[in-house]
Amino acid sequence: WFSDIIVVHANFFKEILSKEYGVSKRKILVFRQGIIENVPNYNKKQIRRELGLAGPVYIFIGSMIPDHGHDIIIKQADKIGRTILVVANPGSVNDRNSERTRKYLEENKKIVRDNKYEKLVRFDISETITDKNPLWWRYFVASDLVLLPYRGGIGSGILAHAIAAKRPIIASNIKYFNEIAKEYRCIKIAKNDADYARV
């Protein structure tokens, strides 16, 4: 490790770097992920009308990869109810594999078809869906709850954006989300996959 300082978003990651990679704790600083200020604020009723949404809306937004656990929720759509809204870009984000993203999207669409969940789950997939597009924030405003059923991870840009948009969040029982929940009490933790159906 040639860096003088390494910045991470969570204390548990500092422990991983120290214990598993032998990095001196003195070289590791924990800075929480920043929260965007002054995000666009829209009229929820008007945005829902424009997006064709009604009733409770539970949203996934962002990268569609297996690590983010869309299938965990979609398989329980009949217990959760409508509308489970999947908003994603079909391509890769950052250094992720576009083919893996497309394959995972198709796997989730197949779950919906095979279980006849078309009235419960809606996919809004477009290459224009990024956090640079105002539509991104409209989807947050239209939602009642942001779902983060991640299988693992050391951070979440979607968590930061959901907080900025002042949306309630239910997240998986992983170290990163547990640390945030304990310190800031801004998210609810699903202790297991069945907990999502209890929202």
C-alpha positions as CSV (number, residue, x, y, z in Angstrom):
1,W,0.0,0.0,0.0
2,F,1.8,3.0,-1.3
3,S,-0.7,5.7,-0.4
4,D,0.0,7.9,2.6
5,I,-3.8,8.0,3.4
6,I,-6.6,5.7,2.4
7,V,-10.2,7.0,2.7
8,V,-13.1,4.7,3.3
9,H,-16.9,5.2,3.9
10,A,-17.3,2.9,6.9
11,N,-15.5,1.7,10.0
12,F,-16.0,-2.0,9.1
13,F,-14.0,-1.5,5.9
14,K,-11.2,0.1,7.9
15,E,-11.1,-3.2,9.9
16,I,-11.0,-5.3,6.7
17,L,-8.1,-3.3,5.3
18,S,-6.2,-3.6,8.5
19,K,-6.8,-7.2,9.3
20,E,-6.9,-8.8,5.9
21,Y,-4.5,-6.6,4.0
22,G,-2.1,-5.4,6.7
23,V,-2.8,-1.7,6.2
24,S,-1.9,0.4,9.2
25,K,-5.0,1.8,10.8
26,R,-3.2,5.2,11.1
27,K,-3.3,5.4,7.3
28,I,-7.0,4.8,7.0
29,L,-9.5,7.6,7.5
30,V,-13.3,7.1,7.6
31,F,-15.3,9.8,5.8
32,R,-19.0,9.0,5.4
33,Q,-20.4,9.2,2.0
34,G,-21.6,12.7,1.2
35,I,-25.2,13.6,0.9
36,I,-26.2,15.9,-2.0
37,E,-27.9,19.1,-0.9
38,N,-30.7,21.0,-2.7
39,V,-31.9,18.2,-4.8
40,P,-34.9,19.0,-7.1
41,N,-38.2,18.9,-5.3
42,Y,-41.3,18.1,-7.3
43,N,-45.0,17.8,-6.6
44,K,-45.5,14.1,-5.8
45,K,-49.0,13.8,-7.2
46,Q,-48.1,15.5,-10.4
47,I,-45.0,13.3,-10.9
48,R,-47.0,10.2,-10.2
49,R,-49.6,11.2,-12.8
50,E,-46.8,11.9,-15.3
51,L,-45.2,8.5,-14.6
52,G,-48.5,6.6,-14.6
53,L,-48.1,5.5,-11.0
54,A,-50.8,4.9,-8.3
55,G,-50.9,3.3,-4.9
56,P,-47.8,2.4,-2.9
57,V,-44.6,2.5,-4.9
58,Y,-41.6,0.6,-3.8
59,I,-38.5,1.5,-5.8
60,F,-35.2,0.0,-6.9
61,I,-33.2,2.6,-8.8
62,G,-29.7,2.4,-10.2
63,S,-27.4,-0.4,-11.4
64,M,-29.1,-3.7,-12.0
65,I,-26.6,-6.3,-10.8
66,P,-27.0,-9.5,-8.8
67,D,-25.2,-7.8,-5.8
68,H,-28.1,-5.4,-5.5
69,G,-30.7,-8.2,-4.9
70,H,-33.6,-7.2,-7.2
71,D,-34.6,-10.8,-7.4
72,I,-35.0,-11.1,-3.6
73,I,-37.8,-8.6,-3.8
74,I,-39.3,-9.6,-7.1
75,K,-39.7,-13.2,-6.0
76,Q,-41.9,-11.9,-3.2
77,A,-44.0,-9.5,-5.3
78,D,-47.2,-11.3,-4.5
79,K,-46.6,-10.7,-0.7
80,I,-45.4,-7.1,-1.1
81,G,-48.0,-5.8,-3.6
82,R,-48.0,-3.2,-6.2
83,T,-46.1,-1.3,-7.4
84,I,-42.5,-2.6,-7.3
85,L,-40.8,-0.2,-9.6
86,V,-37.4,-1.1,-11.1
87,V,-35.7,1.9,-12.6
88,A,-32.4,1.2,-14.2
89,N,-30.0,1.8,-17.1
90,P,-29.5,-1.4,-19.2
91,G,-25.8,-0.8,-19.5
92,S,-23.0,-0.9,-17.0
93,V,-22.2,1.8,-14.6
94,N,-18.6,2.6,-13.6
95,D,-16.5,-0.5,-14.4
96,R,-19.3,-3.0,-14.3
97,N,-20.0,-5.6,-17.0
98,S,-22.8,-4.6,-19.4
99,E,-23.5,-8.2,-20.4
100,R,-23.9,-9.2,-16.8
101,T,-26.3,-6.3,-16.2
102,R,-28.4,-7.2,-19.3
103,K,-28.5,-10.9,-18.3
104,Y,-29.6,-10.1,-14.7
105,L,-32.3,-7.8,-16.1
106,E,-33.6,-10.6,-18.3
107,E,-33.5,-13.1,-15.3
108,N,-35.7,-10.7,-13.3
109,K,-38.1,-10.1,-16.1
110,K,-38.4,-13.9,-16.5
111,I,-39.3,-14.2,-12.7
112,V,-42.1,-11.7,-13.3
113,R,-43.4,-13.5,-16.4
114,D,-43.2,-17.0,-14.9
115,N,-45.1,-15.9,-11.8
116,K,-47.5,-13.6,-13.6
117,Y,-46.4,-10.6,-11.6
118,E,-46.9,-8.1,-14.5
119,K,-49.4,-6.1,-12.5
120,L,-47.1,-6.0,-9.4
121,V,-43.7,-5.2,-11.0
122,R,-42.9,-2.5,-13.5
123,F,-39.6,-2.1,-15.3
124,D,-38.6,1.4,-16.4
125,I,-35.4,0.7,-18.3
126,S,-33.6,3.4,-20.3
127,E,-30.0,4.4,-21.1
128,T,-31.0,8.0,-20.1
129,I,-31.6,6.9,-16.5
130,T,-28.6,8.3,-14.6
131,D,-28.3,10.6,-11.6
132,K,-27.5,13.4,-14.1
133,N,-31.0,13.3,-15.6
134,P,-33.8,15.2,-13.7
135,L,-36.0,12.2,-14.2
136,W,-33.8,10.4,-11.7
137,W,-35.0,12.7,-8.9
138,R,-38.6,12.5,-10.1
139,Y,-38.6,8.7,-9.6
140,F,-37.4,9.2,-6.0
141,V,-40.2,11.8,-5.4
142,A,-42.8,9.4,-6.8
143,S,-41.7,6.6,-4.5
144,D,-43.0,5.7,-1.0
145,L,-40.1,3.5,-0.1
146,V,-36.6,2.8,-1.4
147,L,-35.5,-0.8,-1.4
148,L,-31.9,-1.8,-0.9
149,P,-31.7,-5.6,-0.6
150,Y,-28.0,-5.7,-1.3
151,R,-26.2,-9.0,-0.9
152,G,-23.0,-7.2,0.1
153,G,-21.1,-4.0,-0.4
154,I,-19.0,-1.3,1.2
155,G,-21.1,1.7,0.2
156,S,-24.2,2.8,-1.7
157,G,-24.7,5.8,-3.8
158,I,-28.4,5.0,-3.9
159,L,-28.6,5.2,-0.1
160,A,-27.0,8.7,-0.3
161,H,-29.5,9.8,-3.0
162,A,-32.5,8.4,-1.1
163,I,-31.4,10.3,2.0
164,A,-31.0,13.5,-0.1
165,A,-34.5,13.0,-1.6
166,K,-35.9,12.4,2.0
167,R,-37.3,8.9,1.1
168,P,-37.7,6.2,3.7
169,I,-35.4,3.2,3.1
170,I,-35.4,-0.4,4.0
171,A,-32.0,-2.1,3.5
172,S,-30.5,-5.5,3.9
173,N,-28.7,-6.9,6.9
174,I,-25.1,-6.2,5.7
175,K,-22.3,-4.6,7.7
176,Y,-22.4,-1.3,5.8
177,F,-26.2,-0.7,6.2
178,N,-26.1,-1.9,9.8
179,E,-23.3,0.6,10.6
180,I,-25.3,3.5,9.1
181,A,-28.6,2.4,10.8
182,K,-26.9,2.2,14.2
183,E,-25.1,5.5,13.9
184,Y,-27.7,7.7,12.1
185,R,-31.0,5.8,12.5
186,C,-32.0,6.8,9.1
187,I,-32.8,3.4,7.6
188,K,-34.7,0.3,8.6
189,I,-32.9,-3.0,8.4
190,A,-34.6,-6.1,7.0
191,K,-33.1,-8.9,9.2
192,N,-33.8,-11.5,6.5
193,D,-35.3,-11.6,3.1
194,A,-38.8,-12.3,4.4
195,D,-38.8,-9.0,6.3
196,Y,-39.3,-7.1,3.0
197,A,-42.8,-8.5,2.6
198,R,-43.7,-7.0,6.0
199,V,-43.2,-3.4,4.9
